[in-house]
Amino acid sequence: MTDQLTLDYVEFYAPDLEREQAFFGAAFGWDFVEYGPDYRDIQGAGIGGGIERAKAAAPLIVLRADDLDAALARVRRAGADVTRGIFDFPGGRRFEFRTPDGTHMAVWSKGET
């Protein structure tokens, strides 16, 4: 186990998901996997990524941790404002936070067995 968190995923937000997907495909050559009507997983971008149907906002940078609970404690100690506690999603668990100067970020780990 390492206690270093690594950049792993970028999540984009777009009210018109289909238009954003079409743009990313045409401009960057990316492919997509559909996860329901409101989410697309980006394939072939060099780093994991997704597009969520939501109000337009700055992209969410997602870090990966081996130990999610330890990562949560670590960012709290460093001064983060946890905006969404640990929750499950298909394939893992994650939490979201804001840095002291307001950058919105998240940390995820693979699902527990």
The first five atom37 places (N, CA, C, CB, O) and aatype in JSON, in Angstrom:
{
  "aatype": [12, 16, 3, 5, 10, 16, 10, 3, 18, 19, 6, 13, 18, 0, 14, 3, 10, 6, 1, 6, 5, 0, 13, 13, 7, 0, 0, 13, 7, 17, 3, 13, 19, 6, 18, 7, 14, 3, 18, 1, 3, 9, 5, 7, 0, 7, 9, 7, 7, 7, 9, 6, 1, 0, 11, 0, 0, 0, 14, 10, 9, 19, 10, 1, 0, 3, 3, 10, 3, 0, 0, 10, 0, 1, 19, 1, 1, 0, 7, 0, 3, 19, 16, 1, 7, 9, 13, 3, 13, 14, 7, 7, 1, 1, 13, 6, 13, 1, 16, 14, 3, 7, 16, 8, 12, 0, 19, 17, 15, 11, 7, 6, 16],
  "atom_mask": [
    [1, 1, 1, 1, 1],
    [1, 1, 1, 1, 1],
    [1, 1, 1, 1, 1],
    [1, 1, 1, 1, 1],
    [1, 1, 1, 1, 1],
    [1, 1, 1, 1, 1],
    [1, 1, 1, 1, 1],
    [1, 1, 1, 1, 1],
    [1, 1, 1, 1, 1],
    [1, 1, 1, 1, 1],
    [1, 1, 1, 1, 1],
    [1, 1, 1, 1, 1],
    [1, 1, 1, 1, 1],
    [1, 1, 1, 1, 1],
    [1, 1, 1, 1, 1],
    [1, 1, 1, 1, 1],
    [1, 1, 1, 1, 1],
    [1, 1, 1, 1, 1],
    [1, 1, 1, 1, 1],
    [1, 1, 1, 1, 1],
    [1, 1, 1, 1, 1],
    [1, 1, 1, 1, 1],
    [1, 1, 1, 1, 1],
    [1, 1, 1, 1, 1],
    [1, 1, 1, 0, 1],
    [1, 1, 1, 1, 1],
    [1, 1, 1, 1, 1],
    [1, 1, 1, 1, 1],
    [1, 1, 1, 0, 1],
    [1, 1, 1, 1, 1],
    [1, 1, 1, 1, 1],
    [1, 1, 1, 1, 1],
    [1, 1, 1, 1, 1],
    [1, 1, 1, 1, 1],
    [1, 1, 1, 1, 1],
    [1, 1, 1, 0, 1],
    [1, 1, 1, 1, 1],
    [1, 1, 1, 1, 1],
    [1, 1, 1, 1, 1],
    [1, 1, 1, 1, 1],
    [1, 1, 1, 1, 1],
    [1, 1, 1, 1, 1],
    [1, 1, 1, 1, 1],
    [1, 1, 1, 0, 1],
    [1, 1, 1, 1, 1],
    [1, 1, 1, 0, 1],
    [1, 1, 1, 1, 1],
    [1, 1, 1, 0, 1],
    [1, 1, 1, 0, 1],
    [1, 1, 1, 0, 1],
    [1, 1, 1, 1, 1],
    [1, 1, 1, 1, 1],
    [1, 1, 1, 1, 1],
    [1, 1, 1, 1, 1],
    [1, 1, 1, 1, 1],
    [1, 1, 1, 1, 1],
    [1, 1, 1, 1, 1],
    [1, 1, 1, 1, 1],
    [1, 1, 1, 1, 1],
    [1, 1, 1, 1, 1],
    [1, 1, 1, 1, 1],
    [1, 1, 1, 1, 1],
    [1, 1, 1, 1, 1],
    [1, 1, 1, 1, 1],
    [1, 1, 1, 1, 1],
    [1, 1, 1, 1, 1],
    [1, 1, 1, 1, 1],
    [1, 1, 1, 1, 1],
    [1, 1, 1, 1, 1],
    [1, 1, 1, 1, 1],
    [1, 1, 1, 1, 1],
    [1, 1, 1, 1, 1],
    [1, 1, 1, 1, 1],
    [1, 1, 1, 1, 1],
    [1, 1, 1, 1, 1],
    [1, 1, 1, 1, 1],
    [1, 1, 1, 1, 1],
    [1, 1, 1, 1, 1],
    [1, 1, 1, 0, 1],
    [1, 1, 1, 1, 1],
    [1, 1, 1, 1, 1],
    [1, 1, 1, 1, 1],
    [1, 1, 1, 1, 1],
    [1, 1, 1, 1, 1],
    [1, 1, 1, 0, 1],
    [1, 1, 1, 1, 1],
    [1, 1, 1, 1, 1],
    [1, 1, 1, 1, 1],
    [1, 1, 1, 1, 1],
    [1, 1, 1, 1, 1],
    [1, 1, 1, 0, 1],
    [1, 1, 1, 0, 1],
    [1, 1, 1, 1, 1],
    [1, 1, 1, 1, 1],
    [1, 1, 1, 1, 1],
    [1, 1, 1, 1, 1],
    [1, 1, 1, 1, 1],
    [1, 1, 1, 1, 1],
    [1, 1, 1, 1, 1],
    [1, 1, 1, 1, 1],
    [1, 1, 1, 1, 1],
    [1, 1, 1, 0, 1],
    [1, 1, 1, 1, 1],
    [1, 1, 1, 1, 1],
    [1, 1, 1, 1, 1],
    [1, 1, 1, 1, 1],
    [1, 1, 1, 1, 1],
    [1, 1, 1, 1, 1],
    [1, 1, 1, 1, 1],
    [1, 1, 1, 1, 1],
    [1, 1, 1, 0, 1],
    [1, 1, 1, 1, 1],
    [1, 1, 1, 1, 1]
  ],
  "atom_positions": [
    [[0.85, -1.19, 0.0], [0.0, 0.0, 0.0], [0.89, 1.24, 0.0], [-0.96, 0.0, 1.23], [1.9, 1.3, 0.7]],
    [[0.51, 2.21, -0.77], [1.2, 3.49, -0.8], [0.28, 4.56, -0.24], [1.66, 3.84, -2.24], [-0.94, 4.46, -0.36]],
    [[0.86, 5.59, 0.37], [-0.02, 6.65, 0.86], [-0.04, 7.83, -0.1], [0.42, 7.12, 2.24], [-0.62, 8.88, 0.21]],
    [[0.57, 7.68, -1.26], [0.52, 8.72, -2.28], [-0.75, 8.55, -3.1], [1.78, 8.66, -3.19], [-1.06, 7.45, -3.56]],
    [[-1.47, 9.63, -3.28], [-2.66, 9.62, -4.13], [-2.23, 10.01, -5.54], [-3.77, 10.58, -3.59], [-1.4, 10.89, -5.71]],
    [[-2.81, 9.35, -6.55], [-2.42, 9.61, -7.93], [-3.6, 10.13, -8.74], [-1.86, 8.34, -8.58], [-4.74, 9.73, -8.52]],
    [[-3.3, 11.02, -9.69], [-4.33, 11.48, -10.62], [-4.82, 10.29, -11.42], [-3.8, 12.61, -11.57], [-4.01, 9.52, -11.93]],
    [[-6.14, 10.14, -11.54], [-6.66, 8.94, -12.16], [-7.83, 9.18, -13.11], [-7.08, 7.98, -11.11], [-8.07, 8.35, -13.98]],
    [[-8.56, 10.28, -12.97], [-9.82, 10.42, -13.7], [-10.19, 11.9, -13.77], [-10.96, 9.59, -13.02], [-9.92, 12.65, -12.83]],
    [[-10.8, 12.3, -14.86], [-11.32, 13.66, -15.01], [-12.78, 13.53, -15.41], [-10.51, 14.49, -16.06], [-13.12, 12.84, -16.36]],
    [[-13.65, 14.21, -14.66], [-15.08, 14.16, -14.94], [-15.55, 15.53, -15.44], [-15.88, 13.72, -13.67], [-15.36, 16.54, -14.77]],
    [[-16.15, 15.54, -16.62], [-16.69, 16.76, -17.21], [-18.19, 16.82, -16.96], [-16.37, 16.83, -18.72], [-18.85, 15.79, -16.83]],
    [[-18.73, 18.05, -16.9], [-20.17, 18.26, -16.69], [-20.73, 19.05, -17.86], [-20.44, 19.0, -15.36], [-20.15, 20.05, -18.29]],
    [[-21.87, 18.59, -18.39], [-22.48, 19.27, -19.53], [-23.99, 19.1, -19.48], [-21.92, 18.72, -20.86], [-24.48, 17.98, -19.32]],
    [[-24.75, 20.19, -19.62], [-26.21, 20.05, -19.65], [-26.68, 19.28, -20.88], [-26.86, 21.44, -19.63], [-27.65, 18.53, -20.81]],
    [[-25.99, 19.45, -22.02], [-26.33, 18.72, -23.24], [-25.26, 17.65, -23.46], [-26.44, 19.7, -24.49], [-24.31, 17.85, -24.21]],
    [[-25.43, 16.54, -22.78], [-24.45, 15.45, -22.79], [-24.14, 14.98, -24.21], [-24.96, 14.28, -21.96], [-22.98, 14.76, -24.55]],
    [[-25.17, 14.82, -25.02], [-24.98, 14.31, -26.38], [-24.14, 15.27, -27.22], [-26.33, 14.07, -27.05], [-23.28, 14.83, -27.99]],
    [[-24.36, 16.56, -27.08], [-23.59, 17.55, -27.84], [-22.12, 17.54, -27.38], [-24.19, 18.96, -27.67], [-21.22, 17.62, -28.21]],
    [[-21.89, 17.44, -26.08], [-20.52, 17.41, -25.56], [-19.81, 16.14, -26.02], [-20.52, 17.49, -24.02], [-18.64, 16.18, -26.4]],
    [[-20.51, 15.01, -25.98], [-19.94, 13.75, -26.44], [-19.58, 13.84, -27.92], [-20.93, 12.58, -26.21], [-18.5, 13.41, -28.32]],
    [[-20.46, 14.4, -28.72], [-20.19, 14.55, -30.16], [-18.96, 15.43, -30.39], [-21.41, 15.15, -30.89], [-18.13, 15.12, -31.24]],
    [[-18.85, 16.52, -29.62], [-17.68, 17.39, -29.75], [-16.4, 16.66, -29.39], [-17.85, 18.63, -28.87], [-15.43, 16.69, -30.15]],
    [[-16.38, 15.99, -28.23], [-15.18, 15.28, -27.8], [-14.78, 14.2, -28.81], [-15.39, 14.65, -26.42], [-13.6, 14.0, -29.08]],
    [[-15.76, 13.52, -29.37], [-15.48, 12.5, -30.37], [-14.88, 13.1, -31.63], [0.0, 0.0, 0.0], [-13.88, 12.59, -32.15]],
    [[-15.5, 14.18, -32.14], [-15.03, 14.8, -33.37], [-13.69, 15.52, -33.19], [-16.07, 15.78, -33.89], [-12.81, 15.41, -34.04]],
    [[-13.54, 16.24, -32.09], [-12.34, 17.04, -31.88], [-11.14, 16.21, -31.41], [-12.62, 18.12, -30.87], [-10.01, 16.5, -31.8]],
    [[-11.38, 15.19, -30.58], [-10.28, 14.48, -29.95], [-10.19, 13.01, -30.34], [-10.4, 14.6, -28.47], [-9.21, 12.34, -30.01]],
    [[-11.21, 12.49, -31.04], [-11.2, 11.09, -31.46], [-11.52, 10.1, -30.35], [0.0, 0.0, 0.0], [-11.2, 8.92, -30.48]],
    [[-12.14, 10.56, -29.26], [-12.44, 9.69, -28.14], [-13.68, 8.85, -28.42], [-12.64, 10.52, -26.88], [-14.56, 9.26, -29.17]],
    [[-13.74, 7.67, -27.82], [-14.9, 6.8, -27.85], [-15.56, 6.83, -26.48], [-14.51, 5.34, -28.26], [-14.98, 7.35, -25.52]],
    [[-16.78, 6.26, -26.38], [-17.54, 6.36, -25.15], [-18.28, 5.06, -24.84], [-18.53, 7.51, -25.23], [-18.67, 4.32, -25.75]],
    [[-18.46, 4.8, -23.55], [-19.31, 3.72, -23.07], [-20.47, 4.4, -22.34], [-18.53, 2.7, -22.14], [-20.25, 5.22, -21.45]],
    [[-21.7, 4.05, -22.72], [-22.88, 4.66, -22.11], [-23.23, 3.93, -20.82], [-24.08, 4.62, -23.09], [-23.39, 2.71, -20.79]],
    [[-23.35, 4.7, -19.75], [-23.81, 4.18, -18.45], [-25.12, 4.9, -18.11], [-22.73, 4.39, -17.32], [-25.14, 5.76, -17.24]],
    [[-26.18, 4.53, -18.79], [-27.47, 5.17, -18.57], [-27.59, 6.47, -19.34], [0.0, 0.0, 0.0], [-26.68, 6.84, -20.08]],
    [[-28.71, 7.16, -19.16], [-28.97, 8.36, -19.95], [-28.14, 9.58, -19.55], [-30.42, 8.7, -19.85], [-28.08, 10.56, -20.29]],
    [[-27.49, 9.53, -18.39], [-26.84, 10.74, -17.87], [-25.34, 10.62, -17.66], [-27.48, 11.11, -16.59], [-24.74, 11.5, -17.03]],
    [[-24.71, 9.55, -18.18], [-23.27, 9.43, -17.97], [-22.62, 8.67, -19.12], [-22.98, 8.72, -16.65], [-23.16, 7.68, -19.61]],
    [[-21.45, 9.16, -19.55], [-20.64, 8.49, -20.56], [-19.23, 8.34, -20.02], [-20.65, 9.27, -21.91], [-18.66, 9.3, -19.49]],
    [[-18.67, 7.15, -20.15], [-17.29, 6.9, -19.79], [-16.44, 7.17, -21.03], [-17.08, 5.43, -19.26], [-16.75, 6.66, -22.11]],
    [[-15.4, 7.95, -20.9], [-14.53, 8.3, -22.02], [-13.47, 7.22, -22.19], [-13.87, 9.69, -21.8], [-12.86, 6.79, -21.22]],
    [[-13.27, 6.79, -23.42], [-12.27, 5.78, -23.77], [-11.24, 6.4, -24.71], [-12.95, 4.53, -24.43], [-11.59, 7.16, -25.61]],
    [[-9.97, 6.08, -24.5], [-8.92, 6.5, -25.42], [-8.38, 7.89, -25.21], [0.0, 0.0, 0.0], [-7.78, 8.47, -26.12]],
    [[-8.58, 8.47, -24.02], [-8.12, 9.83, -23.76], [-6.76, 9.9, -23.08], [-9.14, 10.55, -22.92], [-6.23, 10.99, -22.87]],
    [[-6.18, 8.75, -22.74], [-4.89, 8.74, -22.06], [-4.99, 8.75, -20.55], [0.0, 0.0, 0.0], [-4.02, 8.45, -19.86]],
    [[-6.14, 9.07, -20.03], [-6.46, 9.02, -18.6], [-7.95, 8.72, -18.52], [-6.08, 10.38, -17.84], [-8.69, 9.06, -19.45]],
    [[-8.39, 8.1, -17.45], [-9.81, 7.83, -17.31], [-10.61, 9.12, -17.27], [0.0, 0.0, 0.0], [-10.13, 10.15, -16.79]],
    [[-11.83, 9.05, -17.79], [-12.66, 10.25, -17.78], [-14.1, 9.92, -18.06], [0.0, 0.0, 0.0], [-14.44, 8.82, -18.5]],
    [[-14.95, 10.89, -17.8], [-16.37, 10.72, -18.04], [-17.04, 12.06, -18.27], [0.0, 0.0, 0.0], [-16.47, 13.12, -17.99]],
    [[-18.26, 11.99, -18.78], [-19.11, 13.17, -18.94], [-20.42, 12.88, -18.23], [-19.35, 13.53, -20.47], [-21.06, 11.86, -18.48]],
    [[-20.8, 13.78, -17.34], [-22.07, 13.64, -16.62], [-23.02, 14.74, -17.07], [-21.84, 13.69, -15.09], [-22.62, 15.9, -17.21]],
    [[-24.29, 14.36, -17.29], [-25.3, 15.37, -17.61], [-25.58, 16.16, -16.34], [-26.62, 14.71, -18.19], [-26.18, 15.64, -15.39]],
    [[-25.15, 17.39, -16.32], [-25.3, 18.25, -15.15], [-25.04, 19.69, -15.56], [-24.35, 17.81, -13.99], [-24.55, 19.96, -16.66]],
    [[-25.35, 20.59, -14.68], [-25.05, 22.0, -14.91], [-23.56, 22.13, -15.25], [-25.42, 22.87, -13.67], [-22.72, 21.51, -14.6]],
    [[-23.25, 22.93, -16.24], [-21.86, 23.13, -16.64], [-21.04, 23.65, -15.46], [-21.77, 24.11, -17.84], [-21.46, 24.57, -14.76]],
    [[-19.88, 23.05, -15.27], [-18.99, 23.43, -14.19], [-17.57, 23.05, -14.59], [-19.4, 22.76, -12.84], [-17.36, 22.36, -15.58]],
    [[-16.62, 23.5, -13.79], [-15.23, 23.11, -14.03], [-15.11, 21.59, -13.91], [-14.26, 23.82, -13.03], [-15.85, 20.99, -13.13]],
    [[-14.21, 20.97, -14.65], [-14.03, 19.51, -14.54], [-13.65, 19.12, -13.12], [-12.95, 19.03, -15.53], [-13.01, 19.88, -12.39]],
    [[-14.04, 17.92, -12.73], [-13.7, 17.35, -11.43], [-12.46, 16.47, -11.6], [-14.9, 16.54, -10.84], [-12.47, 15.53, -12.4]],
    [[-11.42, 16.77, -10.86], [-10.2, 15.96, -10.88], [-10.36, 14.88, -9.81], [-8.91, 16.83, -10.63], [-10.68, 15.18, -8.65]],
    [[-10.14, 13.63, -10.2], [-10.34, 12.5, -9.29], [-9.01, 11.79, -9.06], [-11.41, 11.52, -9.84], [-8.32, 11.41, -10.01]],
    [[-8.66, 11.62, -7.8], [-7.45, 10.91, -7.4], [-7.82, 9.48, -7.02], [-6.73, 11.63, -6.23], [-8.97, 9.2, -6.69]],
    [[-6.85, 8.59, -7.05], [-7.09, 7.2, -6.66], [-6.28, 6.88, -5.41], [-6.72, 6.23, -7.82], [-5.13, 7.29, -5.27]],
    [[-6.91, 6.14, -4.5], [-6.25, 5.74, -3.26], [-6.44, 4.26, -3.02], [-6.79, 6.55, -2.06], [-7.47, 3.7, -3.4]],
    [[-5.46, 3.63, -2.4], [-5.62, 2.24, -1.99], [-6.52, 2.14, -0.77], [-4.25, 1.62, -1.69], [-7.29, 1.18, -0.65]],
    [[-6.44, 3.1, 0.14], [-7.2, 3.11, 1.38], [-8.03, 4.39, 1.44], [-6.26, 3.0, 2.62], [-7.53, 5.44, 1.8]],
    [[-9.3, 4.28, 1.07], [-10.16, 5.46, 0.97], [-10.38, 6.13, 2.32], [-11.49, 5.08, 0.38], [-10.38, 7.36, 2.4]],
    [[-10.57, 5.35, 3.37], [-10.78, 5.94, 4.69], [-9.56, 6.73, 5.16], [-11.12, 4.84, 5.71], [-9.7, 7.81, 5.73]],
    [[-8.37, 6.2, 4.91], [-7.14, 6.92, 5.27], [-6.99, 8.19, 4.44], [-5.9, 6.01, 5.08], [-6.55, 9.22, 4.95]],
    [[-7.36, 8.13, 3.16], [-7.29, 9.31, 2.3], [-8.25, 10.39, 2.79], [-7.61, 8.94, 0.84], [-7.9, 11.57, 2.79]],
    [[-9.45, 9.99, 3.2], [-10.42, 10.95, 3.72], [-9.86, 11.64, 4.97], [-11.77, 10.25, 4.05], [-9.94, 12.86, 5.09]],
    [[-9.3, 10.87, 5.87], [-8.71, 11.45, 7.08], [-7.56, 12.4, 6.72], [-8.21, 10.34, 8.02], [-7.4, 13.45, 7.34]],
    [[-6.78, 12.01, 5.74], [-5.62, 12.81, 5.34], [-6.03, 14.17, 4.76], [-4.78, 12.06, 4.31], [-5.47, 15.19, 5.14]],
    [[-7.02, 14.19, 3.85], [-7.43, 15.48, 3.27], [-8.13, 16.34, 4.32], [-8.36, 15.26, 2.06], [-8.01, 17.57, 4.28]],
    [[-8.85, 15.72, 5.25], [-9.45, 16.51, 6.35], [-8.36, 17.17, 7.2], [-10.35, 15.61, 7.24], [-8.45, 18.36, 7.52]],
    [[-7.34, 16.4, 7.56], [-6.24, 16.96, 8.36], [-5.54, 18.1, 7.63], [-5.23, 15.86, 8.7], [-5.07, 19.05, 8.26]],
    [[-5.48, 18.0, 6.3], [-4.81, 19.04, 5.51], [-5.66, 20.29, 5.33], [-4.43, 18.48, 4.15], [-5.18, 21.29, 4.81]],
    [[-6.94, 20.24, 5.76], [-7.78, 21.42, 5.71], [-8.89, 21.41, 4.68], [0.0, 0.0, 0.0], [-9.51, 22.45, 4.43]],
    [[-9.16, 20.26, 4.07], [-10.23, 20.19, 3.07], [-11.6, 20.3, 3.72], [-10.13, 18.87, 2.28], [-11.8, 19.94, 4.88]],
    [[-12.55, 20.81, 2.94], [-13.96, 20.82, 3.31], [-14.61, 19.66, 2.56], [-14.66, 22.21, 2.97], [-14.77, 19.73, 1.35]],
    [[-14.97, 18.59, 3.27], [-15.58, 17.42, 2.62], [-17.01, 17.79, 2.24], [-15.55, 16.16, 3.56], [-17.84, 18.08, 3.1]],
    [[-17.28, 17.78, 0.94], [-18.59, 18.19, 0.44], [-19.53, 17.02, 0.2], [-18.42, 18.97, -0.84], [-20.74, 17.21, 0.09]],
    [[-19.0, 15.81, 0.11], [-19.8, 14.6, -0.04], [-19.0, 13.46, 0.56], [-20.17, 14.32, -1.54], [-17.92, 13.12, 0.08]],
    [[-19.55, 12.86, 1.62], [-18.87, 11.76, 2.28], [-18.76, 10.54, 1.39], [0.0, 0.0, 0.0], [-19.25, 10.54, 0.26]],
    [[-18.12, 9.52, 1.9], [-17.9, 8.3, 1.12], [-19.23, 7.71, 0.66], [-17.12, 7.26, 1.95], [-20.16, 7.54, 1.45]],
    [[-19.3, 7.4, -0.63], [-20.48, 6.76, -1.22], [-20.03, 5.7, -2.21], [-21.4, 7.8, -1.91], [-18.92, 5.75, -2.75]],
    [[-20.92, 4.73, -2.45], [-20.64, 3.66, -3.41], [-21.12, 4.06, -4.79], [-21.33, 2.35, -2.97], [-22.1, 4.8, -4.93]],
    [[-20.43, 3.59, -5.81], [-20.86, 3.71, -7.2], [-20.41, 2.44, -7.9], [-20.27, 5.02, -7.9], [-19.57, 1.72, -7.36]],
    [[-20.93, 2.14, -9.09], [-20.52, 0.9, -9.77], [-18.99, 0.86, -9.95], [-21.22, 0.79, -11.15], [-18.42, 1.7, -10.64]],
    [[-18.36, -0.1, -9.32], [-16.92, -0.26, -9.44], [-16.09, 0.28, -8.3], [0.0, 0.0, 0.0], [-14.88, 0.05, -8.26]],
    [[-16.71, 0.99, -7.36], [-15.9, 1.52, -6.28], [-16.65, 2.37, -5.29], [0.0, 0.0, 0.0], [-17.87, 2.32, -5.17]],
    [[-15.86, 3.16, -4.57], [-16.36, 4.1, -3.57], [-15.6, 5.4, -3.75], [-16.21, 3.53, -2.11], [-14.46, 5.4, -4.24]],
    [[-16.22, 6.52, -3.35], [-15.5, 7.79, -3.46], [-16.06, 8.82, -2.5], [-15.57, 8.33, -4.89], [-17.15, 8.64, -1.94]],
    [[-15.3, 9.89, -2.31], [-15.76, 11.07, -1.59], [-15.3, 12.3, -2.35], [-15.24, 11.09, -0.1], [-14.38, 12.22, -3.17]],
    [[-15.93, 13.45, -2.08], [-15.61, 14.69, -2.76], [-15.29, 15.77, -1.73], [-16.76, 15.14, -3.67], [-15.8, 15.74, -0.61]],
    [[-14.45, 16.71, -2.13], [-14.03, 17.77, -1.21], [-13.61, 19.01, -1.97], [-12.88, 17.29, -0.32], [-13.43, 18.99, -3.18]],
    [[-13.47, 20.1, -1.22], [-12.91, 21.34, -1.75], [-11.63, 21.64, -0.99], [-13.93, 22.54, -1.63], [-11.56, 21.48, 0.23]],
    [[-10.62, 22.07, -1.72], [-9.36, 22.47, -1.1], [-9.59, 23.79, -0.36], [-8.21, 22.61, -2.16], [-10.62, 24.43, -0.56]],
    [[-8.65, 24.22, 0.49], [-8.84, 25.49, 1.19], [-9.1, 26.68, 0.27], [-7.63, 25.78, 2.02], [-9.77, 27.64, 0.68]],
    [[-8.59, 26.65, -0.97], [-8.85, 27.75, -1.9], [-9.98, 27.46, -2.88], [-7.6, 28.06, -2.66], [-10.2, 28.24, -3.8]],
    [[-10.71, 26.34, -2.68], [-11.95, 26.13, -3.43], [-11.91, 25.18, -4.6], [0.0, 0.0, 0.0], [-12.92, 25.05, -5.29]],
    [[-10.8, 24.49, -4.88], [-10.77, 23.53, -5.97], [-11.58, 22.3, -5.58], [-9.31, 23.14, -6.33], [-11.35, 21.71, -4.53]],
    [[-12.53, 21.93, -6.44], [-13.38, 20.76, -6.19], [-12.64, 19.52, -6.7], [-14.78, 20.9, -6.88], [-12.22, 19.48, -7.86]],
    [[-12.47, 18.52, -5.83], [-11.76, 17.3, -6.18], [-12.48, 16.1, -5.57], [-10.29, 17.36, -5.71], [-13.41, 16.26, -4.78]],
    [[-12.03, 14.89, -5.94], [-12.59, 13.66, -5.38], [-11.47, 12.64, -5.25], [-13.75, 13.11, -6.25], [-10.42, 12.75, -5.9]],
    [[-11.71, 11.64, -4.41], [-10.8, 10.5, -4.27], [-11.65, 9.25, -4.35], [-9.98, 10.56, -2.92], [-12.73, 9.19, -3.76]],
    [[-11.17, 8.23, -5.1], [-11.91, 6.98, -5.22], [-11.0, 5.81, -4.95], [-12.54, 6.86, -6.61], [-9.77, 5.93, -4.97]],
    [[-11.62, 4.67, -4.68], [-10.9, 3.41, -4.59], [-11.83, 2.31, -5.12], [-10.44, 3.11, -3.11], [-13.04, 2.48, -5.18]],
    [[-11.22, 1.21, -5.5], [-12.02, 0.07, -5.97], [-12.92, -0.39, -4.86], [-11.13, -1.1, -6.46], [-12.62, -0.18, -3.68]],
    [[-14.05, -1.02, -5.22], [-15.02, -1.48, -4.25], [-14.43, -2.48, -3.26], [0.0, 0.0, 0.0], [-13.51, -3.23, -3.59]],
    [[-14.96, -2.45, -2.07], [-14.54, -3.39, -1.02], [-15.14, -4.74, -1.3], [-14.96, -2.89, 0.37], [-16.24, -4.83, -1.83]],
    [[-14.43, -5.8, -0.95], [-14.95, -7.16, -1.13], [-15.59, -7.65, 0.14], [-13.86, -8.11, -1.58], [-16.09, -8.78, 0.18]]
  ]
}
